[in-house]
Structures are given as C-alpha cells and as structure tokens.
C-alpha cells in the first residue's frame, strides 16, 4: 500500500441536461453535502447544466483558497440531479481498485482539505485547477481494507438515519394530534389568553441580546441593536416575535424563552400567557411551529413595501385549547421529540469528524512501511 495520485483513479464526466430531463438543481456546501441550490432559476438555461448519477462526484474548485476547503460530494440518490456547469463532475475509473464511498471518506478528512488549499493558485479566490487536484496523493489501501472502513462508516450513518426516522414518527404523532384537536375542539381566541409585555432594558442590565430565526429559536443576531437601552426584555416563560414577515422565507419568527432573560429589538413584540392554568406555553409553541400557522401569519400580515403581523393580528388567532391534562400529554411527546432532535444533530456532527480516526490506521500503516523501506 502506498500514496497514489488521485488522477490515476478518477475521470471527468460532462453530461449535459440538453433535453431538460432533470429539474432537481443542487449545490454543494462546505460540509461536503449536496443541498438545494439557492440560485435564482428565473431565466436560467437548464439545458447547459450538468447532470450527475448515483456514484458520481461533483465539486466546486473555484474558490478553495478563500474557504480553505474543497466542496465535494458523492451523489447517492437513484434519480439524477443537475448541478452548475461551473462544477467539475467526475467518477471513479475502476471500482475494483477504488471504492467511491472510500474516496468520499477521504474527502471528509481535514488533511485532504489542507492539501487542496495548498495546491490552489494565487488568484483572489484561490482556485484549484483540475490537473492540480489530480496530482494530490492519497493513501489507497487494498480493496478489502477499503470495504472494511466503508462498512464501518456506513454502519454509523445507517444508525443515525434510523434514529432520524424515529424523529419523523414522533413529529407525525404531534402533527396528527394537533390536527385532530382542530377538527374536534371548538376554537378559542388567543387574545383571551395572552397579554402584551413592554418591559424595556432602560438600565442596560440585560447584556444578552438575541434575535429570532424563522425556525422558531432565539439566536445570536448578525448585528446587535444600536441602542441596548431601548431594547425590549424577554423574561423566562415569555414569547417574542418579529412583527415583520416580509422576505422571511414565508415564515414568522417567533420563539418561547425557556432560559435566562434576554434583550431583543424594540421592534419585536413580547407577550406572555395570562392563564397558565388553562394554556401551556409549550403547547402554544407547538401550534406556532406548524407550517399552517406560518401561512396564516403571512396571509394576515398588513402593509405595503413591508408587511407586519401586529399584536392585534396575534390576538385574533383561533386555535383549539383542550383540557390542560391533554395539553400536558402532547407536550410530553413534544419534549421527547425536541430532545431527540438535539441528540440527532449532535450525532450527525460527530460522524464526519470520525473520518480521520477511521483512516488513521491506514496512514500510520503506510508511514511504518515507508520507515521500513528507508531502513532497508
């Protein structure tokens, strides 16, 4: 076993979507995964785009120096997809010598990305020529060893995907429960159960400034408000939301504060439940997280250039509010779902960093062989 030039094992493919047969347009992120393209498709000539099949790779080699990473991914879906014509698409020449899945594990290693960055040109973006990419040498063991590492890695991925499937089942239970309540319970006016809060951070005691994502979570904003003293305070157990719904992905940004007090933009609306013995905040948050509520908030938003879902609109929301015991039951399932989501996210974040550990034996074995050969 020795280090081999990548170019000896891969070849370019250039299949164009000339018949407009495929429409699933994908990009590649810096974590080496395919993702839906963010490109504006208006006016795009998709016949010039490249399509990839299962087992083929796509990579963006144009600004590796800027990101210090090479975005590259192995396509695993049965149905072909299309990628930018600026991408390089390639495949393994002989799968009896190099498994595509093993090569993808190599692509996850930080050492590979450092090599790709080192091989970049001196342009502003730091592009990586295809020929230079092919010169990168990788440790390529026997096909039997490759299968061993791939099986181990795939086993980890399969376990994570099974766990992720259980999340979908729990989500279905929560969604179905709410839908049944909507059909069977008499709707009530939310305004009868909430009150507005206008507490300001006048003395600047609250240092933690937060924004709200359209995924219904508090987050650190990209830009902190100019005047922290005029910011509104959100205490533990209260809700806050961004009244502006324009250009927000068709969603409303609203969240429940379950941890320490924080400050938010003075333009946000803060409120709390006035009858906690009749309405659980976690149950209300579940209702807010439904896609149907996002559509309702956008439909009810008012304005011209900028539209707002004001507090009066919020008070006008009609929803089922069942007995508190029923709310507690569904909230218990919801808490389980949220906990498992966090665990699943953590699990996914740990799998790719395991690639260097999985392949450490390959590299160390090769280093030993080099040392032995040198001593001889």
C-alpha positions as CSV (number, residue, x, y, z in Angstrom):
1,X,0.0,0.0,0.0
2,X,1.3,3.5,-0.9
3,X,0.2,7.0,-1.6
4,X,-1.3,7.3,-5.1
5,X,-2.1,10.2,-7.3
6,X,-5.9,10.9,-7.3
7,X,-5.8,11.5,-11.1
8,X,-4.9,7.8,-11.7
9,X,-8.2,6.7,-10.2
10,X,-10.8,9.3,-11.4
11,X,-12.0,10.8,-14.7
12,X,-14.1,13.7,-15.6
13,X,-17.7,13.3,-16.9
14,X,-19.6,16.0,-18.7
15,X,-23.2,15.0,-19.2
16,X,-25.5,18.0,-20.0
17,X,-29.2,18.3,-19.4
18,X,-29.8,19.1,-23.0
19,X,-33.3,17.5,-23.1
20,X,-34.3,19.3,-19.9
21,X,-35.0,15.8,-18.5
22,X,-33.9,16.7,-14.9
23,X,-35.0,19.7,-12.7
24,X,-33.6,18.9,-9.3
25,X,-30.9,21.6,-9.1
26,X,-28.3,21.1,-6.3
27,X,-25.3,22.9,-4.9
28,X,-22.6,21.7,-2.5
29,X,-21.8,23.2,0.9
30,X,-18.5,23.2,2.7
31,X,-19.5,20.3,4.8
32,X,-19.3,18.1,1.6
33,X,-23.1,17.6,1.3
34,X,-25.5,18.3,-1.6
35,X,-28.1,20.9,-0.8
36,X,-30.9,22.6,-2.8
37,X,-29.4,25.3,-4.9
38,X,-30.0,28.9,-3.8
39,X,-29.6,30.2,-7.4
40,X,-32.4,32.3,-8.9
41,X,-33.9,30.0,-11.6
42,X,-35.6,32.8,-13.5
43,X,-34.1,32.9,-17.0
44,X,-31.7,30.0,-16.3
45,X,-31.0,27.8,-19.3
46,X,-31.0,24.4,-17.5
47,X,-30.0,22.6,-20.7
48,X,-26.4,23.8,-20.1
49,X,-26.3,22.4,-16.6
50,X,-24.6,19.1,-15.9
51,X,-26.4,16.1,-14.5
52,X,-24.9,13.5,-12.2
53,X,-25.9,10.0,-11.5
54,X,-25.6,7.8,-8.4
55,X,-22.0,7.0,-7.7
56,X,-20.6,10.2,-9.3
57,X,-19.0,13.2,-7.7
58,X,-19.4,16.9,-8.1
59,X,-17.0,19.6,-6.8
60,X,-16.7,23.4,-6.9
61,X,-13.0,24.1,-7.4
62,X,-13.3,27.9,-8.0
63,X,-12.6,29.4,-4.5
64,X,-10.9,26.7,-2.4
65,X,-8.3,29.2,-1.2
66,X,-11.0,31.5,0.1
67,X,-12.8,28.9,2.1
68,X,-9.7,26.7,2.8
69,X,-12.0,23.7,1.9
70,X,-12.9,21.9,-1.3
71,X,-16.6,21.4,-1.5
72,X,-17.0,17.9,-3.0
73,X,-19.8,15.4,-2.6
74,X,-20.7,11.9,-3.7
75,X,-24.2,11.6,-5.2
76,X,-26.2,8.7,-3.7
77,X,-29.8,9.2,-4.9
78,X,-31.3,6.9,-7.6
79,X,-32.8,9.8,-9.5
80,X,-30.2,12.0,-11.3
81,X,-29.9,15.7,-10.4
82,X,-28.3,18.7,-12.1
83,X,-25.5,21.0,-10.9
84,X,-23.9,24.2,-12.0
85,X,-22.0,24.0,-15.3
86,X,-19.1,25.6,-13.4
87,X,-18.8,22.5,-11.2
88,X,-16.5,19.6,-12.1
89,X,-18.3,16.2,-12.2
90,X,-16.2,13.1,-12.1
91,X,-16.3,9.4,-11.3
92,X,-14.0,6.5,-10.2
93,X,-12.5,4.8,-13.2
94,X,-12.3,1.3,-11.7
95,X,-14.4,0.4,-8.6
96,X,-12.4,-2.7,-8.2
97,X,-9.4,-0.6,-7.3
98,X,-11.1,2.4,-5.5
99,X,-14.5,2.5,-3.9
100,X,-16.3,5.8,-4.4
101,X,-17.5,5.5,-0.8
102,X,-14.0,5.1,0.5
103,X,-12.9,8.1,-1.6
104,X,-15.7,10.2,0.0
105,X,-14.5,9.2,3.4
106,X,-11.0,10.5,2.4
107,X,-12.6,13.8,1.2
108,X,-14.0,14.3,4.7
109,X,-10.5,14.3,6.2
110,X,-9.2,17.8,7.2
111,X,-5.8,16.7,5.8
112,X,-7.3,16.4,2.4
113,X,-8.7,19.9,2.6
114,X,-5.4,21.3,3.7
115,X,-3.7,19.7,0.7
116,X,-6.4,21.1,-1.7
117,X,-5.8,24.5,-0.2
118,X,-2.0,24.1,-0.6
119,X,-2.4,23.2,-4.3
120,X,-4.5,26.3,-5.1
121,X,-3.4,29.1,-7.4
122,X,-2.6,32.7,-6.4
123,X,-5.8,34.3,-7.6
124,X,-8.0,36.3,-5.4
125,X,-10.4,33.4,-4.8
126,X,-7.7,30.8,-4.8
127,X,-9.0,28.4,-7.4
128,X,-7.9,24.8,-7.7
129,X,-7.1,23.6,-11.3
130,X,-8.4,20.1,-12.2
131,X,-4.9,19.0,-13.1
132,X,-3.6,20.1,-9.7
133,X,-6.4,18.3,-7.9
134,X,-5.4,15.1,-9.8
135,X,-1.8,15.5,-8.5
136,X,-2.9,15.2,-4.9
137,X,-1.7,11.9,-3.4
138,X,-3.9,9.9,-1.1
139,X,-3.4,6.7,0.9
140,X,-5.2,4.0,-1.0
141,X,-5.1,0.5,0.6
142,X,-6.3,-2.8,-0.8
143,X,-10.0,-3.0,-1.9
144,X,-10.6,-5.4,1.0
145,X,-9.4,-2.8,3.5
146,X,-11.4,-0.1,1.8
147,X,-14.6,-2.2,2.2
148,X,-13.8,-2.6,5.9
149,X,-13.6,1.2,6.5
150,X,-16.6,1.9,4.3
151,X,-18.7,-0.7,6.1
152,X,-17.8,0.8,9.5
153,X,-18.6,4.3,8.3
154,X,-21.8,3.3,6.6
155,X,-22.9,1.5,9.8
156,X,-22.6,4.7,11.7
157,X,-24.5,6.6,9.1
158,X,-27.3,3.9,8.9
159,X,-27.7,4.0,12.7
160,X,-28.0,7.8,12.6
161,X,-30.6,7.6,9.8
162,X,-32.7,5.0,11.7
163,X,-32.6,7.4,14.7
164,X,-33.7,10.2,12.4
165,X,-36.6,8.2,11.1
166,X,-37.9,7.8,14.7
167,X,-38.0,11.6,14.8
168,X,-40.3,11.7,11.8
169,X,-42.6,9.3,13.5
170,X,-42.8,11.4,16.7
171,X,-43.3,14.5,14.6
172,X,-46.2,12.8,12.8
173,X,-47.8,12.0,16.2
174,X,-47.6,15.6,17.3
175,X,-48.9,17.0,14.0
176,X,-51.7,14.4,13.8
177,X,-52.7,15.2,17.4
178,X,-53.0,18.9,16.7
179,X,-54.9,18.3,13.5
180,X,-57.4,16.1,15.4
181,X,-57.9,18.8,18.0
182,X,-58.6,21.4,15.3
183,X,-61.3,19.2,13.9
184,X,-62.9,18.2,17.3
185,X,-62.4,21.1,19.6
186,X,-64.2,24.4,19.5
187,X,-61.7,27.1,18.6
188,X,-60.9,29.8,21.1
189,X,-59.5,33.3,20.7
190,X,-55.8,33.6,21.6
191,X,-56.2,37.1,22.7
192,X,-58.2,35.9,25.7
193,X,-55.2,34.0,27.0
194,X,-52.2,36.4,26.4
195,X,-51.1,39.9,27.4
196,X,-48.5,42.2,25.8
197,X,-45.3,43.0,27.7
198,X,-43.4,46.3,27.2
199,X,-40.5,46.0,29.6
200,X,-37.5,48.0,28.4
201,X,-33.9,47.5,29.2
202,X,-33.6,51.1,30.5
203,X,-30.6,50.5,32.8
204,X,-28.8,48.1,30.4
205,X,-28.8,45.3,33.0
206,X,-29.6,42.7,30.4
207,X,-26.4,42.1,28.3
208,X,-27.6,39.1,26.3
209,X,-29.1,40.5,23.0
210,X,-30.9,37.9,20.9
211,X,-32.7,37.7,17.5
212,X,-35.2,35.1,16.4
213,X,-34.9,32.7,13.5
214,X,-37.8,31.7,11.3
215,X,-37.2,28.2,12.7
216,X,-38.7,29.5,16.0
217,X,-35.5,29.7,18.0
218,X,-33.7,32.5,19.7
219,X,-30.2,33.1,18.2
220,X,-27.3,35.5,18.3
221,X,-28.1,38.2,15.7
222,X,-25.6,39.2,12.9
223,X,-25.9,42.8,14.1
224,X,-26.7,43.9,17.6
225,X,-29.2,46.7,18.0
226,X,-27.7,50.2,18.1
227,X,-29.4,51.1,21.4
228,X,-29.4,48.3,24.0
229,X,-31.2,50.6,26.5
230,X,-34.3,50.9,24.3
231,X,-34.4,47.1,23.6
232,X,-37.3,45.0,25.0
233,X,-36.7,42.5,27.7
234,X,-37.9,38.9,27.3
235,X,-38.1,37.0,30.6
236,X,-38.1,33.3,31.0
237,X,-41.6,32.0,30.3
238,X,-42.4,34.8,27.7
239,X,-42.8,34.8,23.9
240,X,-41.3,37.2,21.5
241,X,-41.7,37.6,17.7
242,X,-40.6,39.7,14.8
243,X,-43.7,41.5,13.6
244,X,-42.1,41.9,10.1
245,X,-42.9,39.0,7.8
246,X,-41.6,40.4,4.5
247,X,-38.7,38.5,3.0
248,X,-38.7,35.9,5.8
249,X,-38.9,32.7,3.9
250,X,-42.7,32.7,4.1
251,X,-42.5,32.2,7.9
252,X,-43.0,34.2,11.1
253,X,-40.1,34.4,13.5
254,X,-41.4,33.6,16.9
255,X,-39.9,31.9,19.9
256,X,-40.5,30.9,23.6
257,X,-37.9,32.0,26.2
258,X,-37.1,28.9,28.3
259,X,-33.7,30.1,29.7
260,X,-32.2,33.3,31.1
261,X,-33.7,36.7,30.4
262,X,-32.5,38.4,27.2
263,X,-33.0,41.6,25.3
264,X,-34.5,41.8,21.8
265,X,-35.1,44.5,19.2
266,X,-37.5,47.2,20.2
267,X,-39.5,46.4,17.0
268,X,-40.3,42.9,18.3
269,X,-43.5,42.1,20.1
270,X,-43.3,40.4,23.5
271,X,-46.2,38.7,25.3
272,X,-46.9,36.1,27.9
273,X,-49.7,33.7,28.8
274,X,-52.2,35.3,31.2
275,X,-53.9,32.0,32.1
276,X,-51.1,29.4,32.5
277,X,-53.6,27.1,34.3
278,X,-55.5,26.8,31.0
279,X,-52.9,27.1,28.3
280,X,-49.3,25.7,28.4
281,X,-46.7,27.8,26.6
282,X,-45.1,24.6,25.2
283,X,-48.5,23.7,23.7
284,X,-48.8,27.1,22.2
285,X,-45.3,26.9,20.7
286,X,-46.2,23.6,19.1
287,X,-49.1,25.4,17.4
288,X,-46.9,28.2,16.3
289,X,-44.4,25.8,14.7
290,X,-47.0,24.4,12.3
291,X,-46.5,25.4,8.6
292,X,-50.2,26.3,8.6
293,X,-49.6,29.0,11.2
294,X,-46.8,30.4,9.1
295,X,-49.1,30.7,6.1
296,X,-51.8,32.2,8.3
297,X,-49.4,34.8,9.6
298,X,-48.3,35.8,6.1
299,X,-51.8,36.0,4.9
300,X,-52.9,38.2,7.8
301,X,-49.9,40.5,7.6
302,X,-50.6,44.0,6.6
303,X,-48.6,46.8,4.9
304,X,-47.2,47.9,1.6
305,X,-43.5,47.6,0.9
306,X,-43.1,45.9,4.3
307,X,-45.8,43.7,5.9
308,X,-46.4,43.2,9.6
309,X,-48.2,40.7,11.7
310,X,-49.1,43.0,14.6
311,X,-50.2,42.1,18.1
312,X,-53.9,42.6,17.2
313,X,-53.4,40.0,14.5
314,X,-51.9,37.7,17.0
315,X,-54.8,38.2,19.4
316,X,-57.2,37.2,16.6
317,X,-55.7,33.8,16.1
318,X,-58.2,31.0,16.7
319,X,-56.9,27.7,18.0
320,X,-58.1,24.6,19.9
321,X,-57.3,24.8,23.6
322,X,-58.2,21.4,25.2
323,X,-58.1,20.4,28.8
324,X,-54.7,21.1,30.5
325,X,-54.2,17.3,31.0
326,X,-54.5,16.7,27.3
327,X,-52.0,19.5,26.6
328,X,-49.6,18.0,29.1
329,X,-49.8,14.6,27.4
330,X,-48.9,16.0,23.9
331,X,-46.3,18.3,25.4
332,X,-44.5,15.3,26.9
333,X,-44.2,13.8,23.5
334,X,-43.1,17.1,22.1
335,X,-40.3,17.4,24.7
336,X,-39.1,13.9,23.8
337,X,-39.1,14.9,20.1
338,X,-37.1,18.1,20.8
339,X,-34.6,16.2,23.0
340,X,-34.1,13.6,20.3
341,X,-33.6,16.3,17.6
342,X,-30.8,17.8,19.6
343,X,-29.2,14.3,20.1
344,X,-29.6,13.6,16.4
345,X,-28.0,16.9,15.4
346,X,-25.1,16.2,17.8
347,X,-24.7,12.6,16.4
348,X,-24.6,13.9,12.8
349,X,-22.0,16.5,13.7
350,X,-19.8,13.7,15.2
351,X,-19.9,11.3,12.3
352,X,-17.8,13.2,9.7
353,X,-15.1,14.1,12.2
354,X,-14.7,10.4,12.8
355,X,-13.3,10.0,9.3
356,X,-9.7,11.0,10.3
357,X,-9.9,8.5,13.2
358,X,-11.2,5.7,10.9
359,X,-8.4,6.2,8.4
360,X,-5.6,6.9,10.9
361,X,-4.7,3.2,10.8
362,X,-4.3,3.4,7.0
363,X,-1.9,6.4,7.3
364,X,0.0,5.0,10.2
365,X,0.5,1.7,8.5
366,X,1.8,3.4,5.4
367,X,4.2,5.5,7.4
368,X,5.6,2.3,9.0
369,X,6.1,0.8,5.6
370,X,7.9,3.9,4.4
371,X,10.2,3.8,7.5
372,X,10.9,0.1,7.0
373,X,11.8,0.7,3.3
374,X,14.1,3.5,4.2
375,X,15.9,1.5,6.8
376,X,16.5,-1.3,4.3
